[in-house]
Amino acid sequence: MPITKHREKILEALREWFRIHKEGPTLEELCRELGKKPSQKATVQKWLQTMRGIDIEWDDNMARSIHLLAPEPEEPEVQLSSKETLRYLASGLAEWERQKPEKRDRVPTGLRMGMSFMYLASLLKDEKAPANLPEFFEGANKPLESWSLVREVKNLPSDVTLIDDGLISDFAAHWQVTGSDLERQVQESVLLDALNHCRGHQMDDEYRAYRKLIIEKPVLSHSEYRKLLSSTQLRPLRKSLLETYVDLVDFAEELADLAEDNAYHFCPRCNYLQRRRSDGTYQCRNSFCEDLCAELKLMPRSPIPKSEAKEWKIVTSGVYRYGTLPGIWEIKLAKKLSKLGLKVTLWPRVDKFDLLVEFGRKLSWAIDVKDWSSLDEEHLKEVKYQPDFQETFIVFPDEREKSLRTRVMRQELEPKLGGIKLRLIGEIIDEAKAILEKKKHARDKRMEKRAVPEVTEG
C-alpha cells in the first residue's frame, strides 16, 4: 500500500493509543487523536476503509474492536533516559491539573510521551509498566523510589511522589518541562521580560521593588495596584505589572474547584489563593507551603467575599510559582542576616544572584537561594560561581533537608561545582555568627591592647 500522510498519522495515533489503552478507540476518539473535528468523521472513516485488511481491522458488530494487523516496525536499540521520562510525566501532569474536569478526555502530550517511554523501558527490561491511566495515577501517588524507572536518578528523596493529596507534587512541579508548555512559558516570560528590561536600563532599585512586590503582595486591591502603576519606582515597569497581575474574579473563574464558592480564601503563609478540597476545607495550592502552614500553626486569613472580588488583583500562577514562592525564602534569609548587623542586598546587579552579604571590605558572600524538593546535579551546575566575592553559596531551607540530604550529598556534589558550596539557611546563619564573633573578639583584643598604659622604667 502506498505511504500517505493520513495513513502514517493514523498508524502513529493508533500505536500511541494502544500503548496506554487495552481496547481500541471509537471513531470519535480517533478523530480527536488525529486533531480532526467531529464533522470530519466521514473523511476519517474513508481513510480507515482504505487501510482495512492491510494495516488495521475491526468487527463491524463490536465496539472498540479496531486493532493493528502488523506489529510496530523494529527500531534500533535505544537508551531511554529516566530523567527525560520524568520530565515528560511531570509536564503532562501539570497540564492535566490545569484542565477542567470536563475537558480531561484528551491526554496531554507530555503525559502520553512519558507513559510511552515507561512502556518501552519496561519492554527493554522485561518489567511491568502501568497499562492505562488509572494504573498510572495509582502509581503516581506512591513513592517514586518503588519505580524501576527511576533507579538511575541520583539523590531522589525516599518519600517523593508525582501526586500529593490530589495535586501535582512539589517534586513534579520542579521537574516539569516548562519549554513545552506555552501557557507556563508565557507566564515565566513576564518575569524574564522585567529582568531584561531592568538590566538593559540598569534599573537595580526598580527591579528590587518589583520582585519584593510580587513576593510580599501576590494579591492586592485595585486601588493599591493603580497607585503602584503610577509610582516613581514602579512606573518604568508598568508594562510588566500589567502582565503580572490579573483580575481575581477572572482568575478564579478558570479554576473548577472554586466555581461554586461564595468567597475566596488565601494561604496564611504565601498569601495566594487557596484551593478547595473535596471535603469543603481549603489548602494552599503548593503542597509544601501547606505543610509549613500546619507545622507553624498559622491562622487562616480573612476571606474575600465573591461580591467584592472584582476590587482585587492577583499574580498569575506562573509568577506565583517562579517568583512568589522561592522569593519568600530569599527575603527571609535577608532579614535574618540583616538582624546580625550585616549589610545585605537582595538581587544585586539586577539579579545576578539572590543575596550579596557584606562583612566588611575584605569579605563578602554571593548567595543563591533554592527552594528545591530534590538535589539535581544538572540544575546545580546552572548556578555560576561569582569570582568577585570570597564565597559563593547555594542555600536551601532547613525544612527541605529531610528530602535533600544536603549534609550528606554535598561531599559528593561540591567538587563538581567549581568552588560553589552547598548550605542550609541555618548553617549560613551559624557561619555568619561565627565570623562576626571572631571579628568582635579580634576587635576587643585590639581595644584592650590600646587601653593598657605603657609602664616606663624610672
C-alpha positions as a Markdown table, in Angstrom:
| # | Residue | x | y | z |
|---|---|---|---|---|
| 1 | Met | 0.0 | 0.0 | 0.0 |
| 2 | Pro | 1.4 | 3.5 | -0.8 |
| 3 | Ile | 2.6 | 5.6 | 2.1 |
| 4 | Thr | 0.3 | 8.6 | 2.5 |
| 5 | Lys | 0.3 | 11.3 | 5.2 |
| 6 | His | -3.1 | 10.3 | 6.6 |
| 7 | Arg | -2.0 | 6.6 | 6.7 |
| 8 | Glu | 1.1 | 7.4 | 8.7 |
| 9 | Lys | -0.8 | 9.7 | 11.0 |
| 10 | Ile | -3.5 | 7.1 | 11.7 |
| 11 | Leu | -0.9 | 4.3 | 12.4 |
| 12 | Glu | 1.1 | 6.6 | 14.7 |
| 13 | Ala | -2.1 | 7.6 | 16.5 |
| 14 | Leu | -3.2 | 4.0 | 17.0 |
| 15 | Arg | 0.3 | 2.9 | 18.2 |
| 16 | Glu | 0.3 | 5.7 | 20.8 |
| 17 | Trp | -3.3 | 4.8 | 21.8 |
| 18 | Phe | -2.5 | 1.1 | 22.3 |
| 19 | Arg | 0.5 | 2.0 | 24.5 |
| 20 | Ile | -1.9 | 3.4 | 27.0 |
| 21 | His | -5.3 | 1.6 | 26.3 |
| 22 | Lys | -6.1 | -2.1 | 26.0 |
| 23 | Glu | -9.2 | -1.5 | 23.8 |
| 24 | Gly | -9.3 | 0.3 | 20.5 |
| 25 | Pro | -10.6 | 3.9 | 20.2 |
| 26 | Thr | -14.1 | 4.8 | 19.0 |
| 27 | Leu | -14.3 | 6.8 | 15.7 |
| 28 | Glu | -14.9 | 10.0 | 17.7 |
| 29 | Glu | -11.9 | 9.3 | 19.9 |
| 30 | Leu | -9.7 | 8.6 | 16.9 |
| 31 | Cys | -10.8 | 11.9 | 15.3 |
| 32 | Arg | -9.7 | 13.7 | 18.4 |
| 33 | Glu | -6.3 | 11.9 | 18.4 |
| 34 | Leu | -5.8 | 13.0 | 14.8 |
| 35 | Gly | -6.8 | 16.6 | 15.6 |
| 36 | Lys | -10.0 | 16.3 | 13.5 |
| 37 | Lys | -13.4 | 17.9 | 14.1 |
| 38 | Pro | -16.4 | 15.6 | 14.7 |
| 39 | Ser | -17.8 | 16.8 | 11.4 |
| 40 | Gln | -14.8 | 15.1 | 9.7 |
| 41 | Lys | -15.7 | 11.6 | 10.9 |
| 42 | Ala | -16.8 | 10.5 | 7.4 |
| 43 | Thr | -13.4 | 11.5 | 6.0 |
| 44 | Val | -11.6 | 9.6 | 8.7 |
| 45 | Gln | -13.9 | 6.6 | 8.1 |
| 46 | Lys | -12.9 | 6.6 | 4.3 |
| 47 | Trp | -9.2 | 6.7 | 5.3 |
| 48 | Leu | -9.8 | 3.7 | 7.6 |
| 49 | Gln | -11.5 | 1.8 | 4.8 |
| 50 | Thr | -8.5 | 2.1 | 2.5 |
| 51 | Met | -6.3 | 0.6 | 5.3 |
| 52 | Arg | -8.7 | -2.2 | 6.3 |
| 53 | Gly | -7.2 | -5.6 | 5.8 |
| 54 | Ile | -3.7 | -4.2 | 5.2 |
| 55 | Asp | -2.8 | -2.2 | 8.3 |
| 56 | Ile | -5.9 | -2.4 | 10.5 |
| 57 | Glu | -9.0 | -4.5 | 11.0 |
| 58 | Trp | -12.2 | -4.3 | 13.1 |
| 59 | Asp | -15.5 | -6.1 | 13.7 |
| 60 | Asp | -18.5 | -4.2 | 12.4 |
| 61 | Asn | -20.7 | -5.6 | 15.2 |
| 62 | Met | -18.3 | -4.9 | 18.1 |
| 63 | Ala | -17.4 | -1.6 | 19.6 |
| 64 | Arg | -13.8 | -0.7 | 20.1 |
| 65 | Ser | -12.6 | -3.6 | 18.1 |
| 66 | Ile | -10.2 | -1.8 | 15.8 |
| 67 | His | -6.7 | -3.2 | 16.0 |
| 68 | Leu | -3.4 | -3.2 | 14.2 |
| 69 | Leu | -2.6 | -6.1 | 11.9 |
| 70 | Ala | 1.1 | -5.7 | 11.9 |
| 71 | Pro | 3.5 | -5.2 | 14.8 |
| 72 | Glu | 5.3 | -1.9 | 15.1 |
| 73 | Pro | 8.4 | -1.7 | 12.9 |
| 74 | Glu | 11.5 | -2.7 | 14.6 |
| 75 | Glu | 13.7 | 0.1 | 15.8 |
| 76 | Pro | 17.4 | 0.1 | 16.8 |
| 77 | Glu | 18.1 | -0.4 | 20.5 |
| 78 | Val | 17.6 | 2.8 | 22.4 |
| 79 | Gln | 18.8 | 4.1 | 25.7 |
| 80 | Leu | 15.8 | 5.7 | 27.4 |
| 81 | Ser | 16.6 | 8.5 | 29.9 |
| 82 | Ser | 14.8 | 8.2 | 33.2 |
| 83 | Lys | 15.2 | 11.9 | 33.7 |
| 84 | Glu | 13.6 | 12.8 | 30.4 |
| 85 | Thr | 10.7 | 10.4 | 31.1 |
| 86 | Leu | 10.2 | 12.0 | 34.5 |
| 87 | Arg | 10.1 | 15.4 | 32.9 |
| 88 | Tyr | 7.5 | 14.4 | 30.4 |
| 89 | Leu | 5.4 | 12.8 | 33.1 |
| 90 | Ala | 5.7 | 15.9 | 35.3 |
| 91 | Ser | 4.9 | 18.2 | 32.4 |
| 92 | Gly | 1.8 | 16.1 | 31.4 |
| 93 | Leu | 0.5 | 16.1 | 35.0 |
| 94 | Ala | 0.9 | 19.8 | 35.3 |
| 95 | Glu | -1.1 | 20.3 | 32.1 |
| 96 | Trp | -3.7 | 17.7 | 33.2 |
| 97 | Glu | -4.1 | 19.6 | 36.6 |
| 98 | Arg | -4.9 | 22.8 | 34.8 |
| 99 | Gln | -7.6 | 21.3 | 32.6 |
| 100 | Lys | -11.2 | 21.5 | 33.7 |
| 101 | Pro | -12.6 | 18.0 | 34.6 |
| 102 | Glu | -15.0 | 18.0 | 31.6 |
| 103 | Lys | -12.0 | 18.6 | 29.2 |
| 104 | Arg | -9.9 | 15.7 | 30.6 |
| 105 | Asp | -10.9 | 13.3 | 27.9 |
| 106 | Arg | -7.8 | 14.2 | 25.9 |
| 107 | Val | -4.5 | 13.0 | 27.5 |
| 108 | Pro | -1.8 | 15.8 | 27.5 |
| 109 | Thr | 1.1 | 15.2 | 25.1 |
| 110 | Gly | 3.7 | 15.1 | 27.8 |
| 111 | Leu | 1.8 | 12.5 | 29.8 |
| 112 | Arg | 1.3 | 10.4 | 26.7 |
| 113 | Met | 5.0 | 10.6 | 25.8 |
| 114 | Gly | 6.1 | 9.8 | 29.4 |
| 115 | Met | 3.8 | 6.8 | 29.6 |
| 116 | Ser | 5.1 | 5.6 | 26.2 |
| 117 | Phe | 8.7 | 5.8 | 27.4 |
| 118 | Met | 7.7 | 3.9 | 30.6 |
| 119 | Tyr | 6.2 | 1.2 | 28.4 |
| 120 | Leu | 9.2 | 1.0 | 26.2 |
| 121 | Ala | 11.6 | 0.9 | 29.1 |
| 122 | Ser | 9.5 | -1.9 | 30.7 |
| 123 | Leu | 9.8 | -4.0 | 27.5 |
| 124 | Leu | 13.6 | -3.5 | 27.3 |
| 125 | Lys | 14.0 | -4.5 | 31.0 |
| 126 | Asp | 11.2 | -7.2 | 31.0 |
| 127 | Glu | 9.4 | -5.3 | 33.7 |
| 128 | Lys | 5.8 | -4.2 | 34.3 |
| 129 | Ala | 4.6 | -0.6 | 33.5 |
| 130 | Pro | 1.2 | 1.0 | 34.0 |
| 131 | Ala | -1.2 | -0.4 | 31.3 |
| 132 | Asn | -3.6 | 2.6 | 31.4 |
| 133 | Leu | -4.3 | 5.9 | 33.1 |
| 134 | Pro | -6.0 | 4.6 | 36.2 |
| 135 | Glu | -2.9 | 2.4 | 36.9 |
| 136 | Phe | -0.6 | 5.3 | 36.2 |
| 137 | Phe | -2.5 | 7.7 | 38.6 |
| 138 | Glu | -2.5 | 5.0 | 41.3 |
| 139 | Gly | 1.3 | 4.6 | 41.0 |
| 140 | Ala | 1.8 | 8.4 | 40.8 |
| 141 | Asn | 0.6 | 8.6 | 44.4 |
| 142 | Lys | 3.2 | 6.2 | 45.6 |
| 143 | Pro | 6.9 | 7.0 | 46.4 |
| 144 | Leu | 9.0 | 7.1 | 43.2 |
| 145 | Glu | 11.7 | 5.0 | 44.7 |
| 146 | Ser | 9.5 | 2.0 | 44.2 |
| 147 | Trp | 9.5 | 2.6 | 40.4 |
| 148 | Ser | 12.2 | 0.7 | 38.5 |
| 149 | Leu | 12.1 | 3.6 | 36.0 |
| 150 | Val | 14.0 | 6.0 | 38.3 |
| 151 | Arg | 16.8 | 3.8 | 39.6 |
| 152 | Glu | 19.3 | 5.8 | 37.6 |
| 153 | Val | 18.1 | 9.1 | 39.1 |
| 154 | Lys | 20.5 | 10.1 | 41.8 |
| 155 | Asn | 19.7 | 11.9 | 45.1 |
| 156 | Leu | 16.0 | 11.1 | 44.8 |
| 157 | Pro | 14.2 | 11.5 | 48.2 |
| 158 | Ser | 12.7 | 8.3 | 49.5 |
| 159 | Asp | 9.2 | 9.7 | 50.0 |
| 160 | Val | 8.8 | 11.9 | 46.9 |
| 161 | Thr | 5.7 | 11.3 | 44.7 |
| 162 | Leu | 4.3 | 12.8 | 41.4 |
| 163 | Ile | 0.9 | 13.5 | 43.0 |
| 164 | Asp | 0.4 | 14.7 | 46.6 |
| 165 | Asp | -3.0 | 15.0 | 48.1 |
| 166 | Gly | -4.7 | 15.2 | 44.7 |
| 167 | Leu | -2.3 | 17.9 | 43.4 |
| 168 | Ile | 0.8 | 17.8 | 41.3 |
| 169 | Ser | 3.6 | 17.4 | 43.9 |
| 170 | Asp | 6.3 | 19.9 | 44.6 |
| 171 | Phe | 8.8 | 17.5 | 43.0 |
| 172 | Ala | 6.8 | 17.2 | 39.8 |
| 173 | Ala | 6.4 | 20.9 | 39.6 |
| 174 | His | 10.2 | 21.3 | 39.8 |
| 175 | Trp | 10.8 | 18.6 | 37.1 |
| 176 | Gln | 8.2 | 19.7 | 34.6 |
| 177 | Val | 9.4 | 20.8 | 31.2 |
| 178 | Thr | 8.3 | 24.4 | 31.0 |
| 179 | Gly | 9.5 | 24.9 | 27.5 |
| 180 | Ser | 6.9 | 22.6 | 26.1 |
| 181 | Asp | 4.1 | 24.4 | 28.0 |
| 182 | Leu | 3.1 | 27.5 | 26.1 |
| 183 | Glu | 0.9 | 29.0 | 28.9 |
| 184 | Arg | 3.5 | 28.5 | 31.6 |
| 185 | Gln | 6.3 | 29.6 | 29.3 |
| 186 | Val | 4.4 | 32.9 | 28.6 |
| 187 | Gln | 3.9 | 33.4 | 32.3 |
| 188 | Glu | 7.6 | 32.8 | 33.1 |
| 189 | Ser | 8.5 | 35.2 | 30.3 |
| 190 | Val | 6.7 | 38.0 | 32.2 |
| 191 | Leu | 9.5 | 37.7 | 34.9 |
| 192 | Leu | 12.2 | 37.4 | 32.2 |
| 193 | Asp | 10.9 | 40.5 | 30.3 |
| 194 | Ala | 11.0 | 42.5 | 33.5 |
| 195 | Leu | 14.5 | 41.3 | 34.3 |
| 196 | Asn | 15.8 | 42.0 | 30.8 |
| 197 | His | 14.2 | 45.5 | 30.7 |
| 198 | Cys | 15.8 | 46.4 | 34.1 |
| 199 | Arg | 19.2 | 45.1 | 33.0 |
| 200 | Gly | 19.1 | 47.0 | 29.8 |
| 201 | His | 18.4 | 50.2 | 31.6 |
| 202 | Gln | 20.5 | 49.5 | 34.8 |
| 203 | Met | 17.4 | 49.7 | 37.0 |
| 204 | Asp | 18.6 | 47.9 | 40.1 |
| 205 | Asp | 16.2 | 49.6 | 42.6 |
| 206 | Glu | 13.2 | 49.4 | 40.3 |
| 207 | Tyr | 13.8 | 45.6 | 39.8 |
| 208 | Arg | 14.2 | 45.1 | 43.5 |
| 209 | Ala | 10.9 | 46.9 | 44.2 |
| 210 | Tyr | 9.1 | 44.8 | 41.6 |
| 211 | Arg | 10.5 | 41.5 | 43.0 |
| 212 | Lys | 9.5 | 42.4 | 46.6 |
| 213 | Leu | 6.0 | 43.3 | 45.4 |
| 214 | Ile | 5.2 | 40.0 | 43.8 |
| 215 | Ile | 6.6 | 38.1 | 46.8 |
| 216 | Glu | 5.0 | 40.1 | 49.6 |
| 217 | Lys | 1.8 | 41.0 | 47.8 |
| 218 | Pro | 0.7 | 38.4 | 45.3 |
| 219 | Val | -2.9 | 39.6 | 46.0 |
| 220 | Leu | -3.6 | 43.4 | 46.3 |
| 221 | Ser | -6.5 | 45.8 | 45.9 |
| 222 | His | -7.3 | 47.6 | 42.7 |
| 223 | Ser | -6.7 | 51.0 | 44.4 |
| 224 | Glu | -3.2 | 50.0 | 45.6 |
| 225 | Tyr | -2.5 | 48.5 | 42.2 |
| 226 | Arg | -3.3 | 51.7 | 40.4 |
| 227 | Lys | -1.1 | 53.7 | 42.8 |
| 228 | Leu | 1.8 | 51.3 | 42.1 |
| 229 | Leu | 1.4 | 51.7 | 38.4 |
| 230 | Ser | 2.0 | 55.5 | 38.7 |
| 231 | Ser | 4.6 | 55.3 | 41.5 |
| 232 | Thr | 8.0 | 56.7 | 40.8 |
| 233 | Gln | 9.8 | 53.4 | 41.4 |
| 234 | Leu | 7.5 | 51.1 | 39.5 |
| 235 | Arg | 6.3 | 53.3 | 36.7 |
| 236 | Pro | 9.2 | 52.2 | 34.5 |
| 237 | Leu | 7.9 | 48.6 | 34.9 |
| 238 | Arg | 4.2 | 49.5 | 34.1 |
| 239 | Lys | 4.1 | 47.0 | 31.2 |
| 240 | Ser | 5.4 | 44.2 | 33.3 |
| 241 | Leu | 3.0 | 45.0 | 36.1 |
| 242 | Leu | 0.0 | 44.9 | 33.7 |
| 243 | Glu | 1.1 | 41.4 | 32.6 |
| 244 | Thr | 2.0 | 40.2 | 36.2 |
| 245 | Tyr | -1.4 | 40.9 | 37.8 |
| 246 | Val | -4.8 | 39.8 | 36.6 |
| 247 | Asp | -8.3 | 40.3 | 37.9 |
| 248 | Leu | -9.0 | 38.0 | 40.8 |
| 249 | Val | -12.6 | 37.2 | 39.5 |
| 250 | Asp | -11.3 | 36.2 | 36.1 |
| 251 | Phe | -8.5 | 34.1 | 37.5 |
| 252 | Ala | -10.8 | 32.3 | 40.0 |
| 253 | Glu | -13.5 | 31.6 | 37.3 |
| 254 | Glu | -10.9 | 29.5 | 35.4 |
| 255 | Leu | -10.5 | 27.2 | 38.5 |
| 256 | Ala | -13.0 | 24.4 | 38.6 |
| 257 | Asp | -12.6 | 23.8 | 42.3 |
| 258 | Leu | -13.8 | 27.3 | 43.2 |
| 259 | Ala | -16.7 | 27.6 | 40.8 |
| 260 | Glu | -19.4 | 27.2 | 43.5 |
| 261 | Asp | -17.7 | 29.3 | 46.2 |
| 262 | Asn | -19.2 | 32.4 | 47.7 |
| 263 | Ala | -15.8 | 33.7 | 49.0 |
| 264 | Tyr | -12.1 | 33.3 | 48.2 |
| 265 | His | -9.7 | 32.0 | 50.8 |
| 266 | Phe | -5.9 | 32.8 | 51.0 |
| 267 | Cys | -2.9 | 31.0 | 52.3 |
| 268 | Pro | -1.6 | 32.5 | 55.6 |
| 269 | Arg | 2.0 | 31.9 | 54.6 |
| 270 | Cys | 2.3 | 32.8 | 50.9 |
| 271 | Asn | -0.9 | 34.9 | 50.7 |
| 272 | Tyr | -2.0 | 33.2 | 47.4 |
| 273 | Leu | -5.5 | 32.0 | 46.5 |
| 274 | Gln | -6.2 | 28.6 | 48.1 |
| 275 | Arg | -7.9 | 25.5 | 46.6 |
| 276 | Arg | -11.0 | 23.9 | 48.0 |
| 277 | Arg | -10.7 | 20.2 | 48.9 |
| 278 | Ser | -13.5 | 17.7 | 48.2 |
| 279 | Asp | -14.5 | 17.9 | 51.9 |
| 280 | Gly | -15.0 | 21.7 | 51.7 |
| 281 | Thr | -11.9 | 22.8 | 53.5 |
| 282 | Tyr | -9.2 | 24.9 | 52.0 |
| 283 | Gln | -5.4 | 24.4 | 51.5 |
| 284 | Cys | -2.5 | 26.1 | 49.8 |
| 285 | Arg | -2.1 | 25.4 | 46.1 |
| 286 | Asn | 1.5 | 24.4 | 46.9 |
| 287 | Ser | 1.6 | 21.2 | 49.0 |
| 288 | Phe | 5.0 | 22.1 | 50.7 |
| 289 | Cys | 3.7 | 25.5 | 51.7 |
| 290 | Glu | 0.6 | 23.8 | 53.1 |
| 291 | Asp | 2.8 | 21.5 | 55.2 |
| 292 | Leu | 4.7 | 24.5 | 56.6 |
| 293 | Cys | 1.4 | 26.3 | 57.4 |
| 294 | Ala | 0.4 | 23.2 | 59.5 |
| 295 | Glu | 3.8 | 23.0 | 61.1 |
| 296 | Leu | 3.8 | 26.7 | 62.0 |
| 297 | Lys | 0.1 | 26.6 | 63.1 |
| 298 | Leu | -0.6 | 29.7 | 61.1 |
| 299 | Met | -4.1 | 31.1 | 61.4 |
| 300 | Pro | -6.3 | 31.4 | 58.3 |
| 301 | Arg | -6.6 | 34.8 | 56.7 |
| 302 | Ser | -9.9 | 36.6 | 56.3 |
| 303 | Pro | -11.6 | 35.5 | 53.0 |
| 304 | Ile | -12.7 | 38.0 | 50.3 |
| 305 | Pro | -16.4 | 37.7 | 49.5 |
| 306 | Lys | -17.1 | 36.9 | 45.9 |
| 307 | Ser | -19.2 | 40.0 | 45.6 |
| 308 | Glu | -16.1 | 42.1 | 46.5 |
| 309 | Ala | -13.5 | 40.2 | 44.5 |
| 310 | Lys | -13.8 | 42.5 | 41.5 |
| 311 | Glu | -11.9 | 45.0 | 43.5 |
| 312 | Trp | -8.8 | 42.8 | 43.8 |
| 313 | Lys | -5.9 | 41.7 | 41.6 |
| 314 | Ile | -3.7 | 38.5 | 41.8 |
| 315 | Val | -0.4 | 37.5 | 40.2 |
| 316 | Thr | -0.6 | 34.8 | 37.5 |
| 317 | Ser | 0.0 | 31.2 | 38.5 |
| 318 | Gly | 3.4 | 31.2 | 36.7 |
| 319 | Val | 4.6 | 34.3 | 38.5 |
| 320 | Tyr | 3.4 | 32.8 | 41.8 |
| 321 | Arg | 5.3 | 29.5 | 41.2 |
| 322 | Tyr | 8.6 | 31.0 | 39.9 |
| 323 | Gly | 8.6 | 34.4 | 41.6 |
| 324 | Thr | 6.5 | 34.4 | 44.8 |
| 325 | Leu | 7.2 | 31.0 | 46.3 |
| 326 | Pro | 11.0 | 31.0 | 46.0 |
| 327 | Gly | 11.2 | 34.7 | 46.9 |
| 328 | Ile | 9.7 | 34.0 | 50.4 |
| 329 | Trp | 12.9 | 32.2 | 51.4 |
| 330 | Glu | 15.2 | 34.9 | 49.8 |
| 331 | Ile | 13.6 | 37.6 | 51.8 |
| 332 | Lys | 13.5 | 35.5 | 55.0 |
| 333 | Leu | 17.3 | 34.8 | 54.8 |
| 334 | Ala | 18.0 | 38.5 | 54.0 |
| 335 | Lys | 16.1 | 39.6 | 57.1 |
| 336 | Lys | 17.9 | 37.1 | 59.4 |
| 337 | Leu | 21.3 | 38.2 | 58.2 |
| 338 | Ser | 20.4 | 41.8 | 58.4 |
| 339 | Lys | 19.4 | 41.4 | 62.1 |
| 340 | Leu | 23.0 | 40.2 | 62.7 |
| 341 | Gly | 24.2 | 43.7 | 61.6 |
| 342 | Leu | 25.4 | 42.6 | 58.2 |
| 343 | Lys | 24.8 | 44.6 | 55.0 |
| 344 | Val | 22.6 | 42.5 | 52.8 |
| 345 | Thr | 21.5 | 43.4 | 49.2 |
| 346 | Leu | 18.7 | 41.5 | 47.5 |
| 347 | Trp | 19.1 | 40.6 | 43.8 |
| 348 | Pro | 22.3 | 42.7 | 43.3 |
| 349 | Arg | 23.4 | 43.8 | 39.9 |
| 350 | Val | 19.9 | 43.3 | 38.7 |
| 351 | Asp | 19.5 | 39.7 | 39.9 |
| 352 | Lys | 22.9 | 38.4 | 39.0 |
| 353 | Phe | 22.4 | 36.3 | 42.1 |
| 354 | Asp | 20.0 | 36.4 | 45.1 |
| 355 | Leu | 21.8 | 37.9 | 48.1 |
| 356 | Leu | 25.1 | 39.9 | 48.5 |
| 357 | Val | 26.2 | 39.7 | 52.1 |
| 358 | Glu | 29.0 | 42.1 | 53.1 |
| 359 | Phe | 31.0 | 41.6 | 56.3 |
| 360 | Gly | 33.4 | 44.4 | 55.5 |
| 361 | Arg | 35.8 | 45.5 | 52.8 |
| 362 | Lys | 37.7 | 42.2 | 52.7 |
| 363 | Leu | 34.8 | 39.6 | 53.0 |
| 364 | Ser | 31.6 | 39.2 | 51.1 |
| 365 | Trp | 29.3 | 36.3 | 50.1 |
| 366 | Ala | 27.3 | 35.7 | 46.9 |
| 367 | Ile | 24.2 | 33.5 | 47.7 |
| 368 | Asp | 21.6 | 31.8 | 45.5 |
| 369 | Val | 18.6 | 30.5 | 47.5 |
| 370 | Lys | 16.9 | 27.4 | 46.0 |
| 371 | Asp | 13.6 | 26.1 | 47.2 |
| 372 | Trp | 14.0 | 22.7 | 45.6 |
| 373 | Ser | 12.5 | 19.3 | 46.5 |
| 374 | Ser | 15.5 | 17.3 | 45.3 |
| 375 | Leu | 19.2 | 17.8 | 44.5 |
| 376 | Asp | 19.9 | 17.6 | 40.8 |
| 377 | Glu | 23.5 | 18.0 | 39.6 |
| 378 | Glu | 22.4 | 19.4 | 36.2 |
| 379 | His | 20.4 | 22.2 | 37.9 |
| 380 | Leu | 23.2 | 22.9 | 40.4 |
| 381 | Lys | 25.7 | 23.4 | 37.6 |
| 382 | Glu | 23.4 | 26.1 | 36.2 |
| 383 | Val | 24.4 | 28.3 | 39.1 |
| 384 | Lys | 27.5 | 30.4 | 38.3 |
| 385 | Tyr | 30.5 | 30.8 | 40.7 |
| 386 | Gln | 31.0 | 34.5 | 41.5 |
| 387 | Pro | 34.8 | 35.2 | 41.4 |
| 388 | Asp | 34.3 | 38.9 | 42.6 |
| 389 | Phe | 33.4 | 37.6 | 46.1 |
| 390 | Gln | 35.1 | 35.5 | 48.6 |
| 391 | Glu | 32.4 | 32.8 | 48.8 |
| 392 | Thr | 29.6 | 31.5 | 46.6 |
| 393 | Phe | 26.8 | 29.5 | 48.2 |
| 394 | Ile | 23.7 | 27.7 | 47.1 |
| 395 | Val | 21.4 | 27.8 | 50.1 |
| 396 | Phe | 18.4 | 25.6 | 50.8 |
| 397 | Pro | 15.7 | 25.9 | 53.5 |
| 398 | Asp | 16.3 | 23.7 | 56.6 |
| 399 | Glu | 12.7 | 22.5 | 56.1 |
| 400 | Arg | 13.8 | 20.7 | 52.9 |
| 401 | Glu | 16.7 | 18.8 | 54.5 |
| 402 | Lys | 14.7 | 15.6 | 55.0 |
| 403 | Ser | 14.3 | 15.2 | 51.3 |
| 404 | Leu | 17.5 | 16.9 | 50.1 |
| 405 | Arg | 20.1 | 15.4 | 52.5 |
| 406 | Thr | 22.4 | 18.3 | 51.8 |
| 407 | Arg | 24.8 | 17.5 | 54.6 |
| 408 | Val | 25.4 | 14.0 | 53.1 |
| 409 | Met | 25.3 | 14.8 | 49.4 |
| 410 | Arg | 27.5 | 17.9 | 49.3 |
| 411 | Gln | 30.6 | 15.9 | 49.9 |
| 412 | Glu | 29.9 | 14.2 | 46.5 |
| 413 | Leu | 28.5 | 17.3 | 44.7 |
| 414 | Glu | 30.6 | 20.3 | 45.8 |
| 415 | Pro | 33.8 | 19.1 | 44.0 |
| 416 | Lys | 31.9 | 19.2 | 40.7 |
| 417 | Leu | 30.6 | 22.8 | 41.2 |
| 418 | Gly | 33.7 | 24.8 | 40.7 |
| 419 | Gly | 34.1 | 26.3 | 44.1 |
| 420 | Ile | 30.4 | 26.7 | 45.0 |
| 421 | Lys | 29.4 | 25.4 | 48.4 |
| 422 | Leu | 26.0 | 23.9 | 49.5 |
| 423 | Arg | 24.5 | 25.1 | 52.8 |
| 424 | Leu | 21.2 | 25.2 | 54.6 |
| 425 | Ile | 19.8 | 28.5 | 55.8 |
| 426 | Gly | 20.5 | 27.6 | 59.4 |
| 427 | Glu | 24.1 | 26.7 | 58.6 |
| 428 | Ile | 24.7 | 30.0 | 56.8 |
| 429 | Ile | 23.3 | 31.9 | 59.8 |
| 430 | Asp | 25.7 | 30.0 | 62.1 |
| 431 | Glu | 28.7 | 30.6 | 59.8 |
| 432 | Ala | 27.9 | 34.3 | 59.7 |
| 433 | Lys | 27.6 | 34.5 | 63.5 |
| 434 | Ala | 30.9 | 32.7 | 63.9 |
| 435 | Ile | 32.7 | 35.1 | 61.6 |
| 436 | Leu | 31.1 | 38.1 | 63.4 |
| 437 | Glu | 32.1 | 36.7 | 66.8 |
| 438 | Lys | 35.7 | 36.2 | 65.6 |
| 439 | Lys | 35.8 | 39.8 | 64.3 |
| 440 | Lys | 34.4 | 41.0 | 67.6 |
| 441 | His | 36.9 | 39.1 | 69.6 |
| 442 | Ala | 39.8 | 40.4 | 67.5 |
| 443 | Arg | 38.4 | 44.0 | 67.9 |
| 444 | Asp | 38.1 | 43.6 | 71.6 |
| 445 | Lys | 41.7 | 42.4 | 71.8 |
| 446 | Arg | 42.9 | 45.4 | 69.9 |
| 447 | Met | 40.9 | 47.7 | 72.2 |
| 448 | Glu | 42.3 | 46.0 | 75.3 |
| 449 | Lys | 45.8 | 46.5 | 74.0 |
| 450 | Arg | 45.3 | 50.1 | 73.4 |
| 451 | Ala | 43.7 | 50.6 | 76.8 |
| 452 | Val | 46.7 | 49.2 | 78.8 |
| 453 | Pro | 49.1 | 52.0 | 79.6 |
| 454 | Glu | 52.8 | 51.5 | 78.9 |
| 455 | Val | 54.9 | 51.2 | 82.1 |
| 456 | Thr | 58.2 | 53.1 | 81.8 |
| 457 | Glu | 61.3 | 52.4 | 83.9 |
| 458 | Gly | 62.1 | 55.2 | 86.1 |
